[in-house]
Amino acid sequence: MSRPGLEFDAETPLVGRALELIREAPRPTAELARRVFDLKQAPAGLAARLVYDLLGGDRRVAVSDDGIWSVAPARPLSHEADEEKSSALLSELEFAVVDVETTGSTREDRVMEIACVHVADGRIGAKYSTLVDPGCGIPSYISRMTGIDETMVQAAPRFGEISTVVRRALSGRVFVAHNVRFDWRFVASEMERTRSEVPGGDRLCTVKFAKRMLPGLRRWGLDALIEYYDLECRARHRAWGDALVTSELLLLLLEAADRRGVQTWDQLQRVLGGQPVGAD
């Protein structure tokens, strides 16, 4: 059962203390939870939630797959945003891979789970996920598909309680999803509904990306691509499971693009727009 996540501003003493510890030496999640929040014997799940809510969207730090936090590698300073973005190497961009589970597909439906996985420098970084109280009923067919029912979201936060964390996780990154229009529409709607600032920036659809990189396939749904690449999804139709496997898919598609000479954001946009791969 999900618990409401804590929201922090980047300038809080807790963030400062965490950064101080990480700058001294890489730190595991459990140690940060113990020393920053003064938790003696916190359950591993609670410790991870607190630390990821605090630092998951902070671009000054990086976290390994085994939960070790360190100072993020320095990145070149940007110039004019539009000009640099068009010529930026895909390998230098930061991505936020998002998946949402919703109560349905209409404009009246709501988010009941959200996950975000950061991808940069050719690897998967910080991960954030939480159940969300949608404030409405969950149809039985949705519960059968996702495994999420109304009892599971009773203690979950409303979207307004996590909007700061979500905005921080997305800001400055390319928003990526499998069928990006669906996920972006729900995230943007929830942000607007709670009067939160909707992050700007570019978006990338891995369905469209896969169609251009793998034209020989007949199907480009997530299940088909999981099978094609022999990936493992530990929780299909759960936001955290789908976001994680989509982040793995993104890395594979970026490698495929690089092999075909598609190395900049501008080149990728031209290819996604229908230009033949490798054409100038």
C-alpha positions in Angstrom: 0.0 0.0 0.0 1.4 3.4 -1.0 2.0 6.1 1.5 2.1 9.9 0.8 5.5 11.0 -0.4 7.2 13.9 1.3 7.9 17.0 -0.9 11.1 19.0 -0.5 12.5 22.1 -2.1 16.1 22.0 -3.4 17.2 24.5 -0.8 16.0 22.8 2.4 18.4 21.8 5.1 17.6 18.1 4.5 18.8 18.4 0.9 21.9 20.3 2.0 22.8 17.7 4.5 22.3 14.9 2.0 24.5 16.7 -0.6 27.2 17.3 2.0 27.3 13.6 2.8 27.3 12.6 -0.9 30.1 15.0 -1.7 32.2 13.5 1.1 31.8 10.0 -0.4 29.2 7.9 -2.3 26.5 6.8 0.1 23.9 3.9 0.1 20.2 4.8 0.4 19.9 3.3 3.8 22.8 5.4 5.2 21.3 8.6 3.8 17.9 7.8 5.3 19.5 7.1 8.7 21.8 10.2 8.8 19.6 12.8 7.0 16.2 11.8 8.6 17.7 10.5 11.8 16.0 7.1 11.3 17.5 4.4 13.3 15.8 1.2 12.1 13.4 2.3 9.3 12.0 -0.3 7.0 13.9 -0.4 3.7 10.8 0.6 1.7 10.2 3.7 3.8 13.9 4.7 3.7 14.0 4.4 -0.1 10.8 6.4 -0.5 12.1 9.3 1.7 15.5 9.5 0.0 14.1 9.2 -3.6 11.5 11.8 -2.8 14.2 14.1 -1.5 16.9 13.5 -4.2 15.2 11.7 -7.1 14.8 14.8 -9.3 18.0 16.6 -8.2 20.4 16.8 -11.2 23.4 17.3 -8.9 23.4 13.7 -7.8 23.3 10.2 -9.5 22.2 6.9 -8.1 23.3 3.4 -9.3 21.1 0.4 -9.8 22.1 -0.9 -6.4 21.1 2.4 -4.6 24.5 4.1 -4.2 24.3 7.9 -4.4 27.2 10.0 -5.8 27.9 13.4 -7.3 26.6 13.6 -10.8 29.2 14.1 -13.6 29.6 17.7 -14.6 27.8 18.7 -17.8 28.8 21.4 -20.2 26.9 24.7 -19.7 24.1 25.2 -22.2 23.9 28.2 -24.6 20.8 29.2 -26.4 18.3 26.4 -25.5 16.7 25.9 -28.9 19.9 26.1 -30.9 21.8 23.8 -28.6 18.9 21.3 -28.3 18.8 20.8 -32.1 22.5 20.0 -32.3 22.8 18.3 -29.0 24.1 14.7 -29.1 21.5 12.2 -28.0 24.1 10.7 -25.7 24.3 14.0 -23.8 20.5 14.5 -23.3 18.6 13.6 -20.1 15.4 11.7 -20.4 12.5 11.1 -18.0 10.7 7.8 -18.9 7.2 8.0 -17.6 4.3 5.6 -17.3 0.9 6.2 -15.7 -1.9 3.8 -14.9 -5.3 5.4 -15.0 -8.9 4.7 -14.2 -9.7 4.8 -17.9 -8.9 6.6 -21.1 -11.4 9.5 -21.2 -10.7 13.1 -20.2 -12.7 12.5 -17.0 -10.4 9.6 -15.9 -7.6 10.1 -13.4 -4.1 8.9 -12.7 -3.9 6.1 -10.1 -0.2 5.3 -10.4 2.8 7.1 -11.8 6.4 6.1 -12.3 9.4 8.1 -13.7 12.8 6.6 -14.5 15.7 8.9 -15.4 18.0 7.9 -18.3 21.3 9.7 -19.1 24.8 8.9 -20.1 23.6 5.6 -21.5 22.3 4.2 -18.2 19.3 4.1 -16.0 19.4 6.4 -13.0 17.0 7.5 -10.3 13.5 5.9 -10.2 10.4 7.2 -8.6 6.9 5.6 -8.4 3.8 5.9 -6.2 0.2 4.9 -6.2 -2.1 7.9 -6.4 -5.6 8.3 -4.9 -7.6 9.2 -8.0 -10.5 10.6 -6.0 -12.9 8.4 -8.0 -13.8 4.8 -8.4 -11.6 2.2 -10.2 -13.6 0.1 -12.8 -13.3 -3.6 -12.3 -11.8 -4.2 -15.7 -9.0 -1.8 -14.9 -8.4 -3.6 -11.6 -8.2 -6.9 -13.4 -5.7 -5.5 -15.9 -3.4 -3.7 -13.5 -4.0 -5.4 -10.2 -4.7 -2.0 -8.6 -8.0 -1.8 -6.7 -9.7 0.8 -4.6 -8.4 -0.6 -1.3 -4.8 -0.2 -2.5 -5.1 3.6 -3.2 -7.0 4.5 0.0 -3.9 5.6 1.8 -2.1 6.9 -1.3 -1.4 10.6 -1.9 -3.6 12.7 -4.1 -1.8 14.0 -7.2 -1.5 17.5 -5.6 0.6 16.0 -2.8 3.2 14.7 -5.3 3.1 17.4 -8.0 6.2 19.1 -6.7 8.2 15.8 -6.9 6.8 15.0 -10.3 7.6 18.5 -11.7 11.2 18.3 -10.4 11.6 14.8 -11.8 10.5 16.0 -15.3 12.0 19.5 -15.5 14.9 19.8 -17.9 14.5 16.3 -19.4 12.9 14.9 -22.5 9.6 13.4 -21.6 9.5 9.8 -22.9 6.7 7.3 -22.9 5.4 4.4 -24.9 2.5 6.2 -26.7 3.6 9.5 -25.3 0.4 11.4 -26.1 -1.5 9.3 -23.6 0.9 9.6 -20.7 1.6 13.3 -21.3 -2.1 14.1 -21.6 -2.8 12.6 -18.2 0.3 14.1 -16.4 -0.4 17.5 -17.8 -4.1 17.3 -16.9 -3.3 16.3 -13.4 -0.8 19.2 -13.0 -3.3 21.7 -14.4 -6.0 20.3 -12.2 -3.9 20.9 -9.1 -2.8 24.3 -10.3 0.8 23.1 -10.6 3.3 24.3 -13.2 3.3 22.0 -16.2 6.9 21.3 -17.2 7.8 22.4 -20.7 10.3 20.6 -22.9 10.4 18.1 -25.7 8.7 14.7 -25.8 9.7 11.4 -27.4 7.4 8.5 -28.2 9.1 5.1 -28.1 6.4 3.6 -30.3 7.3 6.0 -33.1 11.0 5.6 -32.4 10.7 1.8 -32.6 8.8 2.0 -35.9 11.6 4.0 -37.5 14.4 1.9 -36.0 12.7 -1.5 -36.5 10.7 -1.2 -39.7 10.7 -4.9 -40.3 8.4 -5.6 -37.3 4.7 -5.8 -37.8 3.8 -4.8 -34.2 5.4 -2.1 -32.0 3.4 -2.4 -28.8 5.3 -2.8 -25.6 4.7 -6.5 -25.4 5.9 -7.1 -28.9 9.1 -5.1 -28.2 9.7 -6.8 -24.9 9.6 -10.1 -26.8 11.8 -8.8 -29.7 14.5 -7.6 -27.4 14.1 -10.5 -24.9 13.5 -8.0 -22.1 11.9 -8.8 -18.7 9.1 -6.8 -17.3 8.6 -7.6 -13.6 5.2 -5.9 -13.4 3.4 -5.5 -16.7 0.6 -2.9 -16.5 2.0 -1.4 -13.4 3.5 2.0 -13.8 6.9 1.2 -12.2 7.3 -2.1 -14.2 6.3 -0.5 -17.6 8.4 2.6 -17.0 11.5 0.6 -16.2 11.2 -1.7 -19.2 10.5 1.3 -21.4 13.7 2.9 -20.2 15.6 -0.3 -21.1 13.9 -0.1 -24.5 14.9 3.5 -24.9 18.5 2.7 -24.4 18.4 0.0 -27.0 16.7 2.3 -29.5 19.3 5.0 -28.9 22.0 2.4 -29.6 20.2 1.4 -32.8 19.9 5.1 -33.8 23.6 5.6 -33.2 24.6 2.6 -35.4 22.6 4.2 -38.2 24.3 7.6 -37.8 21.4 9.3 -36.0 23.3 11.0 -33.3 21.7 14.4 -32.6 18.3 15.5 -31.5 17.7 17.3 -34.8 18.6 14.2 -36.8 16.3 12.1 -34.7 13.4 14.6 -35.2 13.9 14.5 -39.0 13.9 10.7 -39.0 10.8 10.5 -36.8 9.2 13.0 -39.3 9.7 10.5 -42.1 13.1 11.3 -43.5 15.0 8.1 -44.5 17.5 6.9 -41.9 21.0 8.1 -42.8 19.7 10.9 -45.2 21.0 14.4 -44.9 
